[in-house]
Amino acid sequence: MLPNTGKLAGCTLFITGASRGIGKAIALKAAKDGANIVIAAKTAEPHRTLPGTIYTAAKEIEAAGGKALPCIVNVREEEQIINAVEKAVKTFGGIDILVNNASAISLSGTLETETKKANLMMDVNVRGTYLTSKICLPHLRKSKNAHILNLSPPLNLNPVWFKNHCAYTISKYGMSMCVLGMAEEFRGEVAVNALWPKTAIYTAAMNMLGGSGVEKQCRKTDILADAAYCILTKPKSFTGNFVIDEALLREEGIKDFDVYAIAPGHPLLPDFFLDAEPDVITMKLEQHGASQAFKEEKKSSQPKHEGLDGAKVDLESASAKPLSPVAETFRVIQGAISEEFVKAIQGVFQFELSGDDGGTWYIDLKTKGGSTGCGKPPVKADVVMSMSSADFVKMFTEHGDHPDILMVPVCWEAYFHLVRETSCPKDLAI
C-alpha cells in the first residue's frame, strides 16, 4: 500500500458522502497525516441497512489522528452546503481540498427509470457536484495547493455505456464534465481531477446491488484512498486528469495489488466505463445473485428469465462478441425449448459448475414455457448436478464443437426415470 508522507498535515478536506465507503476511506487516509476532515453527508442517525453515520465516521477519523467536523449535508440542498462550508471555514480557517464523492445510482433503462430516480441522480451527481464546487471555490482559491477531486469516470463515448442506463451515465459524465471545464477555468489556481477504479470496489452499495459472493471479485476501498492521496499531494499543476487508480499507483511504484483484494488471487470484476465487455460484467454479477439494478434493461425478442435469487439473464449478447462456451450452450438450449419438450420432461435441473464460467446455472423444464439462466431456478430443483464447466459443455456437444440439443430429451428423461424409480439421492456429482 502507499505510505503516508505527512503532506496533508493541517490541510482541510471537505468530503461529501464521507460517512461510509470510499469517502470515509479517503478521509481516514488523510487523517493519518493529521488532516482536518469535514464529513459532509446525510446520515446522522443509524440507517437500518447501511453502516455508519457522520458521528461514527468522526470518531474513526479522530482515532486515526485527524480532526473531524461532522456536518449534515444533503448535496441536493444548496443551503445545507453553504452552511457546512461556512462552518468549516470558521472551524479550520479555510478549505484546501474538496472531494466530490456523494453519488446516486440506478442502473435502469430509459423507460424503466422513474422520474424521481432520474431527478435524484441528476441532483446528487451533477448539480450537487457543481454546486459544492462552486461554493467551495472562493475558499479553495486562497489555498496554496488547492484540489478538487471528483469520483467520476473518464468520458468514454462508446454507446454501450449509455444504452442500458442512460440517465446514470449522463449523471456520472456530468461530474466528469465539471472536471473538464473547471480544470481549464481555474488552471493555475485550483487543480481539478477525476478518479475512477479499474475494478469493482466493495462498498455497502456493491453489497446491496451485486449480490452474495460478489465481494470476492472486488477490491477494498483502500486502493481508491491511496490513489486519492497520491493525487491530492501532487502540486496544483497536476490538473485536468482522468485517473484510473491502478494505473496511477503502478506509476508510483506499487507492485503488489493483492493487498487491495478482498480475496487475493481471485479474478476481479472490471468497473463500468472502461471498455471491458459489459456483457461479461453483467454475467459475472448475475452469477452472484446481482439485483435488478445490474441487469440489462434492453427490449429484445429474446425472453429474460428469472430465478429465485432475482437473477435475470439475457443469453442473447448485445454485442457481436462471442459468448463463453457455457453461456453459448445455455443459449442454444433456451432456443430449442418447446412446450412439448417441457411436457415430456417435467423436471428442473440445477448445475453447480466449477472452472471457467462456474457458478449456479439452471434448466427449468417444468414451468410453463421453460427457461434457462444463471442463479437458482424459479422453482425448487428436482436434480442438482455438480460438475466442471468443461464436462457440462461436453454433455451437449456433438463432435466436440456445438451443443447438440437433440440429445437433451433423451438424457433428461433417462435421468429422471432413474431418480423416480430408485432411492438414489437427487444430488449428483460428475
Disulfide bonds with the S-S distance in Angstrom:
none
